[in-house]
Amino acid sequence: MTYFQIEDTKWADGLQSGLEEYMMTLQESAYAEEEGEEIEEVETASGIAFCGCDTCYYREILCYLTPRILEGGAEGKVTLTDG
């Protein structure tokens, strides 16, 4: 089995808080639109509109995290290890 090893906890904390902020922005945007409020369109990491459904939610998590984790791996902030 392969494990994900965090080598830089400060980087990981920033990644987590960035994701939380990003997802909250998307959710607030989707709920405001649902209520008929005027909102500024939010640009998504995927480039696809976010409606708040499970598919959109998980797609955006993956699209937000994947490039950042790959970059973190290249920088040695995370590693994969055999366990």
Secondary structure, 3 states (H helix, E strand, C coil): CEEEEECCHHHHHHHHHHHHHHHHHHHHHHHHHHCCCCCCCCCCCCCCCCCCCHHHHHHHHHHHHHHHHHHHHHCCCEEEEEC
